[in-house]
Amino acid sequence: MRRFEHPSAMDHAEALSMSIGHALELAIQVNGWAVLAVSGGRSPVQMFERLRYRPVRWDRVTITLVDERAVPPEHEDSNGGLVRRHLLREAAAAAQFVPLIADAGEAADPQRAVERLNAAYRQPDVVVLGMGEDGHTASLFPEAPELAAALSAEQPAYLVTHPSSAPHARVTLNLAALLAAERAFLAIDGPKKTAVFERALQEASPALPVGVVTTRHRHGFDVYSH
């Protein structure tokens, strides 16, 4: 694990977008293509708006998500909608996009989305993670009833979780899929989340799932904070 700290949100977004773009190009050089799985929420918007201009061979990139709320694509809480508005533009408009919730039917029954995604699963080469103040990352929430299944290597890559602290059911990649990515980036915003992350590293327990992901990842794992 490598750690990078930046003085401002703008510097953080610029540095992270450059590193992600470089990682995608390396994957394309090796495989001929790259799969990028990103996180939603408000935090990555500045990074998306820089990444979409990076000189990446976007026509060889598939963009998807590490997790998604079970809401229709046009819903204001949709991570897929966020990606369409802020990332799939300019140069990055040439990328293929695989949403985790494709329509209102899958939003109403997210298990349908999981079956579709697992049937055509492609392992992400690069994942971009965020972290909540409760220590969750992706939709691996500490209090979700499905957490044990999500941490089990025996499960398919995507599953549905029902965190009691969040207003919607979620579709998420499991731990095994996150660990299989050749490059992983974790973005942390502010001192409060940084303190949670430090505790997660020490405990490395399901009570703070981000610590499990970080300490068990054996490929390139970079932490960007500001």
C-alpha positions as CSV (number, residue, x, y, z in Angstrom):
1,M,0.0,0.0,0.0
2,R,1.2,3.5,-0.9
3,R,-0.2,6.7,0.6
4,F,-0.5,10.1,-1.0
5,E,-1.7,13.2,0.8
6,H,-2.7,16.4,-1.0
7,P,-3.3,20.0,0.3
8,S,-6.6,20.5,-1.5
9,A,-9.5,18.7,-3.1
10,M,-8.4,20.1,-6.5
11,D,-4.9,18.7,-6.1
12,H,-6.4,15.4,-4.9
13,A,-8.7,15.1,-7.9
14,E,-6.0,16.0,-10.4
15,A,-3.4,13.5,-9.0
16,L,-5.9,10.7,-8.7
17,S,-7.2,11.2,-12.2
18,M,-3.7,11.1,-13.6
19,S,-2.9,7.9,-11.7
20,I,-6.1,6.2,-12.8
21,G,-5.5,7.2,-16.4
22,H,-1.9,5.8,-16.3
23,A,-3.2,2.5,-14.7
24,L,-5.8,2.2,-17.5
25,E,-3.2,2.7,-20.2
26,L,-0.9,0.0,-18.6
27,A,-3.8,-2.4,-18.6
28,I,-4.6,-1.7,-22.2
29,Q,-0.9,-2.3,-23.1
30,V,-1.0,-5.7,-21.4
31,N,-4.5,-6.9,-22.3
32,G,-5.6,-4.8,-25.3
33,W,-8.5,-3.4,-23.1
34,A,-9.2,-2.3,-19.6
35,V,-12.2,-2.5,-17.2
36,L,-12.6,0.4,-14.8
37,A,-15.0,0.2,-11.8
38,V,-15.7,3.5,-10.1
39,S,-17.5,4.6,-7.0
40,G,-20.4,7.1,-6.8
41,G,-21.5,9.7,-4.3
42,R,-20.5,13.3,-4.3
43,S,-16.8,12.9,-3.6
44,P,-15.5,11.7,-7.0
45,V,-17.2,14.4,-9.1
46,Q,-14.1,16.6,-9.4
47,M,-11.9,13.6,-10.2
48,F,-14.4,12.4,-12.9
49,E,-14.3,15.9,-14.5
50,R,-10.6,15.6,-14.9
51,L,-10.3,11.9,-15.7
52,R,-12.7,12.3,-18.7
53,Y,-10.0,14.5,-20.4
54,R,-7.1,12.2,-19.8
55,P,-5.3,10.8,-23.0
56,V,-6.5,7.3,-22.5
57,R,-7.6,5.0,-25.4
58,W,-11.1,5.2,-24.1
59,D,-12.5,3.1,-27.0
60,R,-10.7,0.2,-25.3
61,V,-12.2,0.9,-21.9
62,T,-15.3,-0.5,-20.2
63,I,-16.5,1.6,-17.3
64,T,-18.7,0.1,-14.6
65,L,-19.4,0.6,-10.9
66,V,-18.2,-1.0,-7.7
67,D,-21.7,-0.5,-6.3
68,E,-25.0,1.0,-7.0
69,R,-28.2,2.0,-5.2
70,A,-31.3,0.0,-6.3
71,V,-32.9,3.1,-7.9
72,P,-33.9,3.7,-11.6
73,P,-31.1,5.2,-13.7
74,E,-32.8,8.6,-13.8
75,H,-33.1,8.8,-10.0
76,E,-31.1,11.6,-8.4
77,D,-29.3,8.9,-6.1
78,S,-28.2,6.8,-9.1
79,N,-24.4,6.3,-9.2
80,G,-24.8,5.4,-12.9
81,G,-26.5,8.8,-13.5
82,L,-23.5,10.5,-11.8
83,V,-21.1,8.7,-14.1
84,R,-23.1,9.6,-17.2
85,R,-23.2,13.3,-16.2
86,H,-19.6,13.7,-15.1
87,L,-17.4,11.0,-16.6
88,L,-18.8,9.7,-19.8
89,R,-18.2,12.9,-21.7
90,E,-15.4,14.5,-23.8
91,A,-12.7,11.9,-24.5
92,A,-14.2,9.4,-22.1
93,A,-17.5,9.4,-24.1
94,A,-15.9,6.7,-26.3
95,A,-15.8,4.2,-23.4
96,Q,-18.4,1.5,-23.1
97,F,-20.6,1.7,-20.0
98,V,-22.1,-1.2,-18.1
99,P,-24.6,0.1,-15.5
100,L,-25.4,-2.0,-12.4
101,I,-29.1,-1.1,-12.5
102,A,-30.2,-0.9,-16.1
103,D,-33.9,0.0,-15.7
104,A,-36.8,0.4,-13.3
105,G,-37.4,-3.3,-13.3
106,E,-34.0,-4.0,-11.9
107,A,-34.3,-1.2,-9.4
108,A,-37.5,-2.9,-8.1
109,D,-35.8,-6.4,-8.1
110,P,-32.0,-5.9,-7.8
111,Q,-31.5,-9.6,-7.8
112,R,-32.3,-9.5,-11.5
113,A,-29.4,-7.1,-12.0
114,V,-27.1,-9.3,-10.0
115,E,-27.9,-12.3,-12.3
116,R,-27.3,-10.2,-15.4
117,L,-24.0,-8.9,-14.2
118,N,-22.7,-12.2,-12.9
119,A,-23.6,-13.9,-16.2
120,A,-21.5,-11.5,-18.2
121,Y,-18.9,-10.7,-15.5
122,R,-15.5,-9.2,-16.5
123,Q,-13.1,-8.7,-13.7
124,P,-12.2,-5.0,-13.3
125,D,-8.5,-4.2,-13.9
126,V,-8.8,-0.9,-12.0
127,V,-11.1,-0.1,-9.1
128,V,-11.7,3.3,-7.5
129,L,-13.1,3.1,-4.0
130,G,-14.5,5.6,-1.5
131,M,-15.1,5.2,2.2
132,G,-17.9,6.2,4.6
133,E,-17.4,7.4,8.1
134,D,-18.7,4.0,9.3
135,G,-15.8,2.3,7.5
136,H,-17.8,0.9,4.6
137,T,-16.4,0.8,1.1
138,A,-18.2,-0.2,-2.0
139,S,-21.5,-1.3,-0.4
140,L,-19.8,-3.5,2.2
141,F,-21.5,-2.0,5.1
142,P,-20.6,-3.3,8.6
143,E,-24.2,-3.8,9.7
144,A,-25.5,-5.3,6.4
145,P,-26.9,-8.8,6.9
146,E,-25.1,-9.9,3.7
147,L,-21.7,-8.7,4.9
148,A,-20.4,-12.2,5.7
149,A,-21.4,-13.5,2.2
150,A,-19.8,-10.4,0.6
151,L,-16.5,-11.2,2.4
152,S,-16.7,-14.9,1.3
153,A,-14.5,-15.9,-1.7
154,E,-17.1,-18.5,-2.6
155,Q,-19.7,-16.0,-3.7
156,P,-20.2,-14.7,-7.3
157,A,-18.7,-11.2,-7.9
158,Y,-21.9,-9.1,-7.5
159,L,-24.6,-9.5,-4.7
160,V,-27.4,-7.4,-3.2
161,T,-26.9,-5.9,0.3
162,H,-29.4,-4.2,2.6
163,P,-27.6,-1.8,4.9
164,S,-29.9,-0.5,7.6
165,S,-28.0,2.8,7.7
166,A,-28.8,3.6,4.0
167,P,-32.1,4.3,2.3
168,H,-31.8,1.9,-0.6
169,A,-30.8,-1.7,-1.2
170,R,-27.5,-1.9,-3.0
171,V,-25.8,-4.0,-5.7
172,T,-22.0,-4.4,-4.9
173,L,-18.9,-6.1,-5.9
174,N,-17.7,-8.6,-3.2
175,L,-14.4,-8.7,-1.5
176,A,-12.9,-11.3,-3.8
177,A,-13.6,-9.1,-6.9
178,L,-12.1,-6.0,-5.2
179,L,-9.0,-8.0,-4.3
180,A,-8.6,-9.4,-7.8
181,A,-8.1,-5.9,-9.4
182,E,-4.6,-5.3,-10.5
183,R,-4.8,-1.7,-9.3
184,A,-7.0,-0.3,-6.6
185,F,-7.3,3.4,-5.5
186,L,-9.0,4.5,-2.3
187,A,-10.0,8.2,-2.1
188,I,-10.4,9.6,1.4
189,D,-11.8,13.1,2.0
190,G,-11.0,15.0,5.2
191,P,-9.5,14.3,8.6
192,K,-12.5,12.6,10.0
193,K,-12.5,9.9,7.4
194,T,-8.7,9.7,7.7
195,A,-9.0,8.9,11.4
196,V,-11.5,6.2,10.7
197,F,-9.2,4.7,8.1
198,E,-6.3,4.6,10.5
199,R,-8.4,2.7,13.0
200,A,-9.6,0.3,10.2
201,L,-5.9,-0.5,9.4
202,Q,-5.2,-1.3,13.0
203,E,-8.3,-3.5,13.5
204,A,-8.6,-5.1,10.0
205,S,-12.0,-6.5,11.0
206,P,-15.5,-6.6,9.4
207,A,-16.5,-3.9,11.9
208,L,-14.7,-1.5,9.5
209,P,-14.7,-3.3,6.1
210,V,-12.4,-0.8,4.4
211,G,-9.6,-2.2,6.6
212,V,-10.3,-5.8,5.4
213,V,-10.0,-4.7,1.8
214,T,-6.9,-2.6,2.3
215,T,-4.9,-5.1,4.4
216,R,-5.8,-8.1,2.2
217,H,-5.1,-6.5,-1.2
218,R,-1.9,-8.0,-2.7
219,H,-1.7,-6.0,-5.9
220,G,-1.2,-2.2,-6.3
221,F,-3.2,-0.4,-3.7
222,D,-2.9,3.4,-3.5
223,V,-4.6,5.6,-0.9
224,Y,-5.2,9.3,-1.9
225,S,-6.3,11.7,0.9
226,H,-6.7,15.4,1.5
